[in-house]
Amino acid sequence: MDRAISVFKDNAISRALKIHRYSDTGRQWKSLPENMRKTIDDFNRLPKEEQSVTLARMREDLRLNPDKVEKLAQQLELDRGMGRGR
């Protein structure tokens, strides 16, 4: 669960910093499912304080619903390693 949240944050940070592979045409950005790209962009539009609250909610939701961890991992393609943005 923590790994999934960490990789989500890494993707969001890479997108926010406009790292080339996370630009609109970047390979890693385009490889994410559309709904995950929207989630990341929506997350990045939140004020920093809200981002912390949102991550805490995500952690709690994943803790209460372990089946969602698998889905998030698949969307972030965690099976390929410790996050593609590294």
mmCIF file of the C-alpha atoms, coordinates in Angstrom:
data_MODEL
# 
_entry.id   MODEL 
# 
loop_
_atom_site.group_PDB 
_atom_site.id 
_atom_site.type_symbol 
_atom_site.label_atom_id 
_atom_site.label_alt_id 
_atom_site.label_comp_id 
_atom_site.label_asym_id 
_atom_site.label_entity_id 
_atom_site.label_seq_id 
_atom_site.pdbx_PDB_ins_code 
_atom_site.Cartn_x 
_atom_site.Cartn_y 
_atom_site.Cartn_z 
_atom_site.occupancy 
_atom_site.B_iso_or_equiv 
_atom_site.pdbx_formal_charge 
_atom_site.auth_seq_id 
_atom_site.auth_comp_id 
_atom_site.auth_asym_id 
_atom_site.auth_atom_id 
_atom_site.pdbx_PDB_model_num 
ATOM 1  C CA . MET A 1 1  ? 0.000   0.000  0.000   1.00 0.00 ? 1  MET A CA 1 
ATOM 2  C CA . ASP A 1 2  ? 2.739   2.479  0.943   1.00 0.00 ? 2  ASP A CA 1 
ATOM 3  C CA . ARG A 1 3  ? 4.590   1.624  -2.238  1.00 0.00 ? 3  ARG A CA 1 
ATOM 4  C CA . ALA A 1 4  ? 1.527   2.397  -4.350  1.00 0.00 ? 4  ALA A CA 1 
ATOM 5  C CA . ILE A 1 5  ? 1.053   5.761  -2.620  1.00 0.00 ? 5  ILE A CA 1 
ATOM 6  C CA . SER A 1 6  ? 4.761   6.527  -3.021  1.00 0.00 ? 6  SER A CA 1 
ATOM 7  C CA . VAL A 1 7  ? 4.707   5.773  -6.746  1.00 0.00 ? 7  VAL A CA 1 
ATOM 8  C CA . PHE A 1 8  ? 1.528   7.841  -7.150  1.00 0.00 ? 8  PHE A CA 1 
ATOM 9  C CA . LYS A 1 9  ? 3.311   10.773 -5.464  1.00 0.00 ? 9  LYS A CA 1 
ATOM 10 C CA . ASP A 1 10 ? 6.406   10.255 -7.654  1.00 0.00 ? 10 ASP A CA 1 
ATOM 11 C CA . ASN A 1 11 ? 4.225   10.393 -10.769 1.00 0.00 ? 11 ASN A CA 1 
ATOM 12 C CA . ALA A 1 12 ? 2.415   13.500 -9.518  1.00 0.00 ? 12 ALA A CA 1 
ATOM 13 C CA . ILE A 1 13 ? 5.688   15.262 -8.680  1.00 0.00 ? 13 ILE A CA 1 
ATOM 14 C CA . SER A 1 14 ? 7.207   14.369 -12.047 1.00 0.00 ? 14 SER A CA 1 
ATOM 15 C CA . ARG A 1 15 ? 4.137   15.727 -13.786 1.00 0.00 ? 15 ARG A CA 1 
ATOM 16 C CA . ALA A 1 16 ? 4.102   18.912 -11.674 1.00 0.00 ? 16 ALA A CA 1 
ATOM 17 C CA . LEU A 1 17 ? 7.798   19.534 -12.370 1.00 0.00 ? 17 LEU A CA 1 
ATOM 18 C CA . LYS A 1 18 ? 7.112   19.064 -16.083 1.00 0.00 ? 18 LYS A CA 1 
ATOM 19 C CA . ILE A 1 19 ? 9.760   16.386 -16.421 1.00 0.00 ? 19 ILE A CA 1 
ATOM 20 C CA . HIS A 1 20 ? 9.980   15.540 -20.130 1.00 0.00 ? 20 HIS A CA 1 
ATOM 21 C CA . ARG A 1 21 ? 8.727   11.964 -19.880 1.00 0.00 ? 21 ARG A CA 1 
ATOM 22 C CA . TYR A 1 22 ? 5.656   13.292 -18.018 1.00 0.00 ? 22 TYR A CA 1 
ATOM 23 C CA . SER A 1 23 ? 4.797   16.008 -20.530 1.00 0.00 ? 23 SER A CA 1 
ATOM 24 C CA . ASP A 1 24 ? 1.594   15.628 -22.535 1.00 0.00 ? 24 ASP A CA 1 
ATOM 25 C CA . THR A 1 25 ? 3.547   13.724 -25.171 1.00 0.00 ? 25 THR A CA 1 
ATOM 26 C CA . GLY A 1 26 ? 5.930   11.928 -22.805 1.00 0.00 ? 26 GLY A CA 1 
ATOM 27 C CA . ARG A 1 27 ? 6.088   8.162  -23.097 1.00 0.00 ? 27 ARG A CA 1 
ATOM 28 C CA . GLN A 1 28 ? 5.634   7.444  -19.389 1.00 0.00 ? 28 GLN A CA 1 
ATOM 29 C CA . TRP A 1 29 ? 2.744   9.870  -19.075 1.00 0.00 ? 29 TRP A CA 1 
ATOM 30 C CA . LYS A 1 30 ? 0.996   8.435  -22.095 1.00 0.00 ? 30 LYS A CA 1 
ATOM 31 C CA . SER A 1 31 ? 1.491   4.886  -20.796 1.00 0.00 ? 31 SER A CA 1 
ATOM 32 C CA . LEU A 1 32 ? -0.681  5.620  -17.736 1.00 0.00 ? 32 LEU A CA 1 
ATOM 33 C CA . PRO A 1 33 ? -4.406  4.943  -18.091 1.00 0.00 ? 33 PRO A CA 1 
ATOM 34 C CA . GLU A 1 34 ? -6.503  8.013  -18.869 1.00 0.00 ? 34 GLU A CA 1 
ATOM 35 C CA . ASN A 1 35 ? -8.267  7.907  -15.502 1.00 0.00 ? 35 ASN A CA 1 
ATOM 36 C CA . MET A 1 36 ? -4.910  7.854  -13.664 1.00 0.00 ? 36 MET A CA 1 
ATOM 37 C CA . ARG A 1 37 ? -3.628  10.805 -15.699 1.00 0.00 ? 37 ARG A CA 1 
ATOM 38 C CA . LYS A 1 38 ? -6.787  12.728 -14.767 1.00 0.00 ? 38 LYS A CA 1 
ATOM 39 C CA . THR A 1 39 ? -6.408  11.766 -11.106 1.00 0.00 ? 39 THR A CA 1 
ATOM 40 C CA . ILE A 1 40 ? -2.789  12.961 -11.081 1.00 0.00 ? 40 ILE A CA 1 
ATOM 41 C CA . ASP A 1 41 ? -3.607  16.242 -12.830 1.00 0.00 ? 41 ASP A CA 1 
ATOM 42 C CA . ASP A 1 42 ? -6.554  16.840 -10.465 1.00 0.00 ? 42 ASP A CA 1 
ATOM 43 C CA . PHE A 1 43 ? -4.288  16.075 -7.493  1.00 0.00 ? 43 PHE A CA 1 
ATOM 44 C CA . ASN A 1 44 ? -1.649  18.511 -8.728  1.00 0.00 ? 44 ASN A CA 1 
ATOM 45 C CA . ARG A 1 45 ? -4.237  21.304 -8.980  1.00 0.00 ? 45 ARG A CA 1 
ATOM 46 C CA . LEU A 1 46 ? -5.017  20.995 -5.260  1.00 0.00 ? 46 LEU A CA 1 
ATOM 47 C CA . PRO A 1 47 ? -3.340  23.328 -2.753  1.00 0.00 ? 47 PRO A CA 1 
ATOM 48 C CA . LYS A 1 48 ? -0.425  21.628 -0.945  1.00 0.00 ? 48 LYS A CA 1 
ATOM 49 C CA . GLU A 1 49 ? -2.452  21.275 2.267   1.00 0.00 ? 49 GLU A CA 1 
ATOM 50 C CA . GLU A 1 50 ? -5.255  19.520 0.378   1.00 0.00 ? 50 GLU A CA 1 
ATOM 51 C CA . GLN A 1 51 ? -2.746  17.212 -1.292  1.00 0.00 ? 51 GLN A CA 1 
ATOM 52 C CA . SER A 1 52 ? -1.634  15.982 2.134   1.00 0.00 ? 52 SER A CA 1 
ATOM 53 C CA . VAL A 1 53 ? -5.246  15.397 3.163   1.00 0.00 ? 53 VAL A CA 1 
ATOM 54 C CA . THR A 1 54 ? -5.953  13.617 -0.113  1.00 0.00 ? 54 THR A CA 1 
ATOM 55 C CA . LEU A 1 55 ? -2.958  11.295 0.334   1.00 0.00 ? 55 LEU A CA 1 
ATOM 56 C CA . ALA A 1 56 ? -4.081  10.495 3.881   1.00 0.00 ? 56 ALA A CA 1 
ATOM 57 C CA . ARG A 1 57 ? -7.563  9.658  2.561   1.00 0.00 ? 57 ARG A CA 1 
ATOM 58 C CA . MET A 1 58 ? -6.050  7.478  -0.150  1.00 0.00 ? 58 MET A CA 1 
ATOM 59 C CA . ARG A 1 59 ? -3.984  5.592  2.459   1.00 0.00 ? 59 ARG A CA 1 
ATOM 60 C CA . GLU A 1 60 ? -7.037  5.048  4.645   1.00 0.00 ? 60 GLU A CA 1 
ATOM 61 C CA . ASP A 1 61 ? -9.171  3.960  1.691   1.00 0.00 ? 61 ASP A CA 1 
ATOM 62 C CA . LEU A 1 62 ? -6.509  1.470  0.599   1.00 0.00 ? 62 LEU A CA 1 
ATOM 63 C CA . ARG A 1 63 ? -6.142  0.191  4.159   1.00 0.00 ? 63 ARG A CA 1 
ATOM 64 C CA . LEU A 1 64 ? -9.895  -0.399 4.412   1.00 0.00 ? 64 LEU A CA 1 
ATOM 65 C CA . ASN A 1 65 ? -10.195 -1.796 0.875   1.00 0.00 ? 65 ASN A CA 1 
ATOM 66 C CA . PRO A 1 66 ? -7.130  -3.940 0.148   1.00 0.00 ? 66 PRO A CA 1 
ATOM 67 C CA . ASP A 1 67 ? -8.541  -4.944 -3.245  1.00 0.00 ? 67 ASP A CA 1 
ATOM 68 C CA . LYS A 1 68 ? -8.047  -1.340 -4.360  1.00 0.00 ? 68 LYS A CA 1 
ATOM 69 C CA . VAL A 1 69 ? -4.292  -1.644 -3.751  1.00 0.00 ? 69 VAL A CA 1 
ATOM 70 C CA . GLU A 1 70 ? -4.073  -4.197 -6.552  1.00 0.00 ? 70 GLU A CA 1 
ATOM 71 C CA . LYS A 1 71 ? -6.048  -1.967 -8.917  1.00 0.00 ? 71 LYS A CA 1 
ATOM 72 C CA . LEU A 1 72 ? -3.898  1.079  -8.125  1.00 0.00 ? 72 LEU A CA 1 
ATOM 73 C CA . ALA A 1 73 ? -0.752  -0.996 -8.551  1.00 0.00 ? 73 ALA A CA 1 
ATOM 74 C CA . GLN A 1 74 ? -1.948  -2.156 -11.960 1.00 0.00 ? 74 GLN A CA 1 
ATOM 75 C CA . GLN A 1 75 ? -2.777  1.388  -13.043 1.00 0.00 ? 75 GLN A CA 1 
ATOM 76 C CA . LEU A 1 76 ? 0.654   2.573  -11.943 1.00 0.00 ? 76 LEU A CA 1 
ATOM 77 C CA . GLU A 1 77 ? 2.237   -0.561 -13.410 1.00 0.00 ? 77 GLU A CA 1 
ATOM 78 C CA . LEU A 1 78 ? 4.077   -1.374 -10.190 1.00 0.00 ? 78 LEU A CA 1 
ATOM 79 C CA . ASP A 1 79 ? 4.674   -4.871 -11.410 1.00 0.00 ? 79 ASP A CA 1 
ATOM 80 C CA . ARG A 1 80 ? 7.415   -3.394 -13.631 1.00 0.00 ? 80 ARG A CA 1 
ATOM 81 C CA . GLY A 1 81 ? 9.511   -2.273 -10.693 1.00 0.00 ? 81 GLY A CA 1 
ATOM 82 C CA . MET A 1 82 ? 9.777   0.466  -8.130  1.00 0.00 ? 82 MET A CA 1 
ATOM 83 C CA . GLY A 1 83 ? 8.132   3.147  -10.182 1.00 0.00 ? 83 GLY A CA 1 
ATOM 84 C CA . ARG A 1 84 ? 8.880   4.069  -13.721 1.00 0.00 ? 84 ARG A CA 1 
ATOM 85 C CA . GLY A 1 85 ? 9.757   7.662  -12.874 1.00 0.00 ? 85 GLY A CA 1 
ATOM 86 C CA . ARG A 1 86 ? 12.988  6.763  -11.100 1.00 0.00 ? 86 ARG A CA 1 
# 
